[in-house]
Structures are given as C-alpha cells and as structure tokens.
Amino acid sequence: MDGTKIKANANISRSVRYDRAGELVEQLKLEVVELLERAERADAGDDADGQSLPEEISRRERLREKLEQARARIEARAKAKAEEERADYEQKCMAREERKGSAKGRHIKEPDPTPEPEAQDNLTDPDSRIMRRNKRSAYEQAYNAQAVVDADGSQLVLSARVSRCASDRNELVPDIEAIPETIGCPETVLADNGYLDEDSVRRLEGDPDEPRMNVLVSVHAEAKQLRRKHDFRPQPTGEKEPPEIRSAFVLEMKEKMEREDSRETYKLRKQTAEPVFGTTKKWMGFTQFLLRGHEKVSGEWQLVMLAYNFKRLWRMLSVQHAAT
C-alpha cells in the first residue's frame, strides 16, 4: 500500500487561519456599517454613486458568512478531536491514580476543545487540507490518495480511498478494511515508514497464537539511516549521533525487517504501488481532482483507479494473447 498527495480543486490562498478569520469578521462588520451610512447619505442627496453600494454590502456580507462558517468548522473539528482523546485521557488518569506517592508522574494534559489560533480552513473546498509531498516540496491544498495494490504480479488496485490527513500513520487499517470481501484478506502487507504505528500493526497482525497477516513496515526513519553510503549531498557539519531506539515495537519491527526473507519480500513494494501512481499521473495525466468535497473526491479517485485497472487488465490480456 502507498499514498500520494493530489492537488485539490482549490487554491491555498483561499485558506484562512482561525484567528485571522475572527479579525476579518469584525473588520467586515465595520465596513458594512460604514457602507450603510454612505448609502443613507447617498439616498438623501440623490447621489448616483450610491447605486453600487448595495452590491458592495452584499459582497462583504457573503465573505463574512463564509468566514464565520470556516470558524465554525474549525471549532467543530477541535471539539471532535477533544472527544476522541477523552477516553485515552481518562484511562491515563485512572492509571496515574493507581500509583502511589511521587511515582504518580507528571500532570496529564486534559483534551482542549478550543481551536488553535493557527488552525486553518479553506473557503473553496473545506474538506481539503494543506499538505506537501516531502520536506523539499512546497505546500499546496491537497488530499492524501491511498491505494492498495496486488504485489503478486498483476499490479491491480484492490482498494482506493481518500484521506484528509497528510500523514499515513492512521491509514493502515482503513486501507486494508476497504478491500472488498469478495477479494479476500491479504496474507502479507507491505508499507513504507509513514504507516509505522504500533496499534495499527497489532490490529492487522492479530493474536500471536492465531496471526492474521504478516505486516512489514519500514523503520528507516526511526533507525536514523537517512543518508545513503554514497549520498550526493555534502556531509552536514556538526552532525549529532542518532538517538538510541527505545521503543520495543520499533526494535521488534527493525529486527523483523532485517531478516533475509523479509528483505526479499519487501523489495516488491517499490515495484508495486509506486508504478501505479506513476502511470496515473504521467500516462493518464491525473494530477488534480476536478470535484470538491471529500465524498465527491473519493468517488473521483475510485473512478480513476478503476480506469487504471481496466488499462492494466487490457495490457495483461494483450501479453497473454501475444504469447499464445
């Protein structure tokens, strides 16, 4: 499985911060009051310039309404996030209370439903988010398009979905669950470092006595092996020693990935998922969503992946007929 950032049908310049939206709402209110006063003076003096004032007032009212809706959406997301974190917070508090004396540990921060001032929302497509493909790329208004691809040779897309989160960390389980039941359950899952999440991996692996899947996720970033042996970039000055890996889960996955059988199997990932995105963007020319809203964008992505599957099937049939 893999994910790729695809530009939304919206401009990043139409994104506004929560605090700035509040400032603009108050500014627009003052401007409307001023325009209304000008309109009254124009009516009293039969001023022809006053004919354009109703349109100016209407334009500012529409913008103010959009900004208020954007603030409401940001507040709703902050509240929903706090509610999701509430159960984990209460569990940590209970565990802390069970400890005695100074062993209770530090204070646990309670989930706050108040939005961060820098939280943003886009007026054109509120479901899209500001993302970038990597640290060297520019930020843009985009979606995170996911695809699960068969690694046994067909390179057919088994499931396709769209996430509004820039990170792939929580997409492992939803991607697998999106595979239709008629296809079946995969025996092995190959994913890059962005999907490394213990809870997600454990859920897919299942009980050790009755394992469900063999999950292989790269621990490249955690191992701090970010530079190749013959890296073309100059050596950094004052480079610090990489911190010791303390997570038992990461160490376990690192050991698992270093086995010869795991390394051979994991080689299939790059030649499986990445060619699908290359074909979709370069050959099919799909580099931006045309629709807006998460539901419509999800349908558009599934249609694109369906078109890719038709192309792939036609290629496989052509090779089969040529061989016979």
Order of alpha helices (4+ residues) and beta strands (2+ residues): beta-beta-alpha-alpha-beta-beta-beta-beta-alpha-beta-alpha-beta-beta-beta-alpha-alpha-alpha-alpha
